[in-house]
Amino acid sequence: MCDEYPCEKYDGIDSFDSFITHRNQLKDFEKVKKIGIDSYQSELAEKIEILKYLLANHNDGRRKSFFCIAVNLLELQDIKSVMEQIATETESDNLTLKEKATLAANLFQTMAAKRNIVLKLNKKISKKK
């Protein structure tokens, strides 16, 4: 247990990722303090539903990690904006799953670029001996 937050246990915690991104960990802790746990959980529940939809309708078998990272790192309002664009651009229903996946990925990449967010895991560089 730490006497003050954040303590040295959290130094560098968001520098590298495992199979999920850790980049927003400290920022999310601050967000909980600011908006409260109930509001934060509500936001997460909405993000989960969006992620489920993306995986069910826009995953061509190669986008699961990408969509998880995008939903985790982008703010909810930005995700909703992208989802509106996806809905508008796929409403004709003439697109293949691969085309839907590419379209969704490109729209998320564009939004992330506007926010200076890289939608890739930060891998720890292994030291070769």
Backbone as a ProteinNet text record, in pm:
[ID]
protein_1_A
[PRIMARY]
MCDEYPCEKYDGIDSFDSFITHRNQLKDFEKVKKIGIDSYQSELAEKIEILKYLLANHNDGRRKSFFCIAVNLLELQDIKSVMEQIATETESDNLTLKEKATLAANLFQTMAAKRNIVLKLNKKISKKK
[TERTIARY]
83.5	0	87.6	45.2	121.1	66.7	157.2	115.4	54.7	102.3	44.9	31.1	-60.4	-87.6	-50.6	7.9	65.6	202.6	231.3	360.1	454.3	572.7	674.2	630.7	532.4	481.6	421.7	377.1	312.6	408.6	534.2	630.8	645.1	619.6	635.6	526.9	419.4	315.2	249.7	245.8	181.3	280.8	406.8	508.9	500.2	465.1	460.9	332	291.2	167.9	196.1	95.8	103.2	15.3	-83.3	-174.8	-287	-294.5	-385.7	-303.7	-362	-289	-300.9	-192.6	-189	-176.4	-176.7	-149.4	-241.8	-367.1	-461	-481.6	-404.7	-428.1	-429.6	-326.3	-319.3	-423	-441.6	-542.5	-682.4	-707.2	-837.6	-858.8	-753	-764.3	-806.8	-744.9	-779.4	-923.5	-964.5	-1101	-1202.6	-1175.5	-1265.5	-1277.3	-1163.1	-1166.2	-1248.7	-1242.3	-1310.2	-1460.7	-1499.6	-1640.6	-1713.9	-1640.3	-1702.1	-1707.3	-1710.6	-1704.4	-1828.7	-1947.1	-2069.5	-2068.8	-2029	-2022.2	-1916	-1804.8	-1697.4	-1742.8	-1808.5	-1858.2	-1962.7	-2044.9	-2144.3	-2076.7	-1972.5	-1895.9	-1831.8	-1774.4	-1713.4	-1816.4	-1935.1	-2041.2	-2078.8	-2083.6	-2115.7	-2004.4	-1880.3	-1768	-1770.8	-1806.6	-1814.4	-1918.4	-2034.1	-2139.4	-2094.4	-2024.8	-1972.7	-1870.4	-1781.8	-1680.9	-1746.4	-1846.7	-1919	-1977.8	-2035.8	-2094.3	-1985.6	-1874.6	-1765.1	-1715.1	-1696.7	-1645.9	-1746.1	-1874	-1976.8	-2003	-1981.4	-2023.2	-1912.6	-1794.8	-1688.2	-1552.6	-1549	-1422.9	-1407.2	-1309.7	-1284	-1188.4	-1172.7	-1081.7	-943.3	-921.6	-789.6	-793.5	-908.3	-923.4	-955.6	-961.3	-1002.4	-913.9	-784.9	-692.9	-703	-712.2	-721.3	-843.4	-960.4	-1082.1	-1074.6	-1016.2	-999.6	-913.4	-804.5	-714.7	-785.3	-854.3	-922.3	-1027.5	-1109.3	-1215.3	-1154.6	-1043.7	-979.2	-915.9	-848.3	-769.5	-846.3	-949.2	-1024.6	-1131.6	-1163.8	-1271.1	-1404.8	-1501.8	-1632.1	-1695.6	-1687.4	-1748.7	-1684.5	-1553.9	-1485.9	-1528.1	-1543.4	-1588.2	-1729.1	-1816.5	-1953.4	-1954	-1869.4	-1859.1	-1817.4	-1718.2	-1673.4	-1785.3	-1856.6	-1966.1	-2075.5	-2103.1	-2200.8	-2153.5	-2023.8	-1967	-1976.2	-1945.8	-1953.6	-2096.7	-2193.1	-2333.8	-2374.5	-2334.5	-2368.8	-2305.5	-2179.6	-2106.5	-2132.6	-2197.1	-2226.7	-2376.1	-2458.2	-2602.7	-2655.2	-2582	-2627.8	-2622.2	-2540.6	-2527.7	-2472.8	-2405.8	-2344	-2198.5	-2148.6	-2008.1	-1986	-1873.1	-1833.5	-1783.6	-1768.6	-1716.6	-1576.7	-1494.7	-1359.5	-1362.9	-1453.5	-1465.6	-1516.1	-1610.8	-1660.3	-1548.4	-1469.6	-1358.9	-1256.5	-1221.8	-1124.7	-1177.7	-1302.7	-1364.9	-1362.2	-1406.8	-1408.5	-1268.3	-1173.3	-1034.6	-981.2	-1007.9	-960.4	-1023.2	-1151.8	-1218.3	-1162.2	-1135.5	-1074.8	-932.8	-857.1	-719.8	-721.8	-816.9	-828.5	-858.9	-953.6	-986.8	-867.2	-800.1	-683.8	-574.5	-552.6	-451.2	-485.8	-614.8	-658.1	-625.3	-625.1	-600.3	-455.9	-372.3	-231.7	-220.2	-304.4	-303.9	-261.6	-170.7	-125.8	-200.1	-270.3	-351.8	-273.2	-164	-79.8	-31.4	-4.5	49.9	193.8	232.1	370.8	445.2	526.2	600.4	729.3	761.6	886.3	1000.1	1102.2	1214.4	1296.1	1308.8	1385.6	1534.5	1607.4	1752.2	1818	1891.3	1961.9	2096.9	2130.3	2258.3	2364.7
-118	0	123.8	224.6	348.8	454.1	535.5	645.6	759.3	777.7	879.7	825.1	882.9	837	946.7	915.5	785.7	768.4	648.9	620.2	556.2	519.8	464.3	333.4	264.3	141.2	168.9	292.5	328.9	394.2	416	476.3	389.8	448.8	378.5	277.5	273	172	182.3	303.8	320.5	330.4	294.7	302.7	188.8	69.5	-47.7	-124	-194.2	-270.1	-418.9	-494.2	-640	-678.2	-761.2	-792.4	-690.3	-599	-484.7	-358.3	-245.4	-120.4	-72.7	-17.5	37	189.4	247.7	391.1	481.2	446.8	536.3	502	410.1	365.4	479.8	558.2	667.6	775	803.1	900.8	854.7	724.8	670.3	678.1	656.6	671.9	814.3	911.6	1052	1080	1019.2	1038.8	988.2	873.3	818.7	916.9	973.1	1070.6	1193.5	1233.5	1354.8	1333.5	1225.8	1208.7	1107.9	1033	934.7	796.2	695.1	557.7	519.1	566.3	530.3	584.4	709	767.9	697.8	667.1	598.6	459.8	386.4	253	260.9	362.6	382.3	404.9	485.3	511.5	382.5	304.7	177.5	81	77.5	-10.8	27.5	156.9	202.3	164.3	179	139.9	-10.8	-89.4	-234.9	-270.5	-206.2	-233.9	-196.3	-84.9	-43.4	-144.9	-188.6	-287.6	-418	-463.3	-584.8	-570.7	-454.8	-430	-434.8	-367.3	-367	-508	-586.4	-722.1	-811.5	-789.3	-871	-830.2	-703.5	-653.5	-598.5	-575.4	-513.3	-581.7	-696.3	-767.8	-872.2	-851.2	-944.8	-1057	-1074.1	-1176.4	-1122.6	-995.2	-935.8	-806.4	-769.6	-636.4	-637.9	-753.5	-760.6	-673.7	-692.2	-612.4	-464.7	-434.8	-294.9	-227.1	-290.7	-230.9	-217.7	-315.8	-307.8	-187.3	-167.8	-55.5	76.9	84.6	208.9	247.5	151.9	181.5	217.1	156.4	186.1	324.8	361.7	484.8	611	596.8	714.7	750.2	877.3	923.2	877.3	857	806.4	892.2	1024.2	1112.1	1091.3	1071.1	1045.3	910.2	811.4	678.9	688.8	760.3	777.6	848.4	946.3	1018.2	923.3	840.5	742.6	643.4	599.6	504.7	565	694	761	762.1	788.2	785.4	644.9	545.1	406	374.2	412.2	384.7	451.8	576.2	650.3	586.6	550.4	500.4	352.7	281.9	139.9	112.3	217.2	194.9	130.4	140.2	77.8	-74.2	-126.8	-271	-346.8	-274.5	-338.9	-376	-348.5	-372.3	-512.3	-568.7	-697.2	-673.1	-780.3	-768.2	-707.3	-748.9	-694.4	-544.1	-500.8	-358	-280.4	-337.9	-273.3	-260.6	-366.3	-365.6	-258.7	-251.7	-152.5	-11.4	10.8	141.9	182.7	93.7	123.5	153	70	89.8	224.1	258.9	387.3	505.7	495.6	604.4	618.6	507.1	514.7	570.2	529.9	582.1	732.7	779.7	923	1000.2	949.1	1014.8	1013.1	901.7	890.7	988.9	1001.9	1095.2	1238.8	1273.7	1407.6	1431.9	1327	1337.6	1302.7	1282.3	1243.5	1114.9	1018.5	888.3	783	697.8	587.9	462.4	400.1	283	153.9	144.9	24.7	3.8	-120.5	-150.2	-101.1	-49.3	-9.8	-130.8	-189.7	-308.9	-268.9	-343.6	-321.9	-377.3	-300.1	-343.1	-443.6	-562.1	-665.5	-639.9	-665.1	-645.2	-774.4	-765.4	-883.5	-894.1	-1017.2	-1039.2	-1082
0	0	0	-71.7	-83.2	13.2	67.4	154.1	73.5	-48.8	-134.8	-275.8	-349.7	-485	-582.9	-694.3	-728.9	-664.7	-622.8	-559.4	-661.2	-614.5	-704.8	-770.4	-712.8	-774.5	-911.7	-932.5	-1058.4	-1157.5	-1118.5	-1209.6	-1334.5	-1448.7	-1575.8	-1607.5	-1528.5	-1547.5	-1685.2	-1740.7	-1869.7	-1985.6	-1960.9	-2065.1	-2165.8	-2117.8	-2204.6	-2183.1	-2286.3	-2282.7	-2274.6	-2231.8	-2239.7	-2358.3	-2339.6	-2449.2	-2457.9	-2360.8	-2365.2	-2341.4	-2374.9	-2355.3	-2210.4	-2161	-2025.2	-2027.3	-2146.8	-2159.8	-2079.9	-2066.5	-1998.2	-1851.7	-1797.4	-1660.3	-1560.1	-1556.1	-1459	-1490.6	-1618.7	-1660.3	-1618.9	-1631.3	-1592	-1441.4	-1363.4	-1217.6	-1183.6	-1251.5	-1228.2	-1271.8	-1381.7	-1431	-1330	-1268.6	-1165.8	-1049.8	-1007.8	-899.1	-937.1	-1064.1	-1109.6	-1130.4	-1201	-1236.9	-1149.1	-1067.9	-980.1	-1044.4	-960.2	-1006.9	-1087.2	-1047.4	-1118.8	-1261.7	-1279	-1413.2	-1497.3	-1434.9	-1506	-1550.9	-1462	-1497.9	-1608.4	-1605.9	-1711	-1845.8	-1844.7	-1967	-2018.5	-1926.3	-1966.5	-2023.7	-1963.8	-2013.2	-2157	-2184.2	-2319.5	-2417.3	-2373.6	-2457.8	-2485.8	-2386.3	-2403.1	-2509	-2504.2	-2602.3	-2743.4	-2756	-2886.5	-2935.5	-2846.7	-2885.1	-2929.2	-2855.9	-2894.9	-3035	-3062.2	-3193.6	-3302.6	-3278.1	-3375.8	-3403.7	-3298	-3315.6	-3388	-3365.2	-3429.6	-3574.2	-3607.3	-3738.1	-3828.2	-3772.5	-3852.3	-3835.8	-3774.1	-3754.7	-3863.8	-3948.6	-4058.1	-4016.2	-3885.5	-3834.9	-3804.8	-3836	-3816.1	-3737.6	-3683.3	-3621.7	-3472.4	-3410.8	-3270.4	-3180.9	-3187.7	-3105	-3138.9	-3267.5	-3309.8	-3249.4	-3260.8	-3206.8	-3054.6	-2988.3	-2842.1	-2803.9	-2874.9	-2846.8	-2875	-2989.2	-3027	-2923.5	-2883.1	-2785.7	-2650.3	-2616.5	-2489.1	-2487.7	-2594.3	-2592.4	-2631.7	-2712.6	-2754.7	-2651.9	-2643.4	-2556.2	-2613.9	-2527.2	-2567.5	-2676.1	-2664.2	-2764.9	-2902.3	-2905.6	-3032.4	-3090	-3005.1	-3049.7	-3108	-3038.8	-3088	-3223.5	-3239.5	-3366.8	-3479	-3452.6	-3551.4	-3582.5	-3479.7	-3500.5	-3587.8	-3573.2	-3659	-3804	-3822.6	-3958	-4016.9	-3937	-3983.3	-4026.2	-3943.4	-3974.3	-4105.2	-4123.7	-4244.8	-4368.2	-4357.8	-4474.5	-4504.7	-4413.8	-4438.8	-4449.6	-4452.6	-4451.8	-4579.2	-4690.1	-4814.5	-4806.5	-4717.4	-4694.7	-4816	-4905.7	-5021.1	-4995.5	-4877.9	-4847.9	-4793.2	-4828.9	-4771.4	-4629.4	-4553.4	-4417.2	-4418.6	-4512	-4521.8	-4550.5	-4637.9	-4668.3	-4546.2	-4472.1	-4349.9	-4246.8	-4232.9	-4136.9	-4173.2	-4300.2	-4346.4	-4326.1	-4361.3	-4342.7	-4195.7	-4107.6	-3964	-3912.4	-3949.9	-3904.7	-3952.8	-4077	-4130.1	-4056.8	-4026.2	-3953.4	-3811.8	-3746	-3612.1	-3620.3	-3721.9	-3738.8	-3760.2	-3840	-3866.1	-3737.8	-3660.1	-3533.4	-3438.6	-3430.7	-3342.4	-3384.1	-3513.8	-3563	-3523.1	-3526.9	-3484.6	-3337.5	-3258.1	-3113.8	-3076.2	-3176.7	-3154.6	-3072.7	-3106.9	-3040.8	-3141.6	-3101.6	-3186.1	-3143	-3237	-3205.3	-3224.8	-3151.7	-3149.8	-3007.8	-2973.1	-2840.7	-2832.7	-2717.7	-2692.5	-2639.7	-2725.2	-2686.6	-2616.5	-2512.8	-2441.9	-2528.9	-2544.7	-2627	-2546.5	-2603.5	-2533.2	-2552.4	-2444.5	-2449.4	-2493.4	-2604	-2654.1	-2585.2	-2552.2	-2482.4	-2578
[MASK]
+++++++++++++++++++++++++++++++++++++++++++++++++++++++++++++++++++++++++++++++++++++++++++++++++++++++++++++++++++++++++++++++++

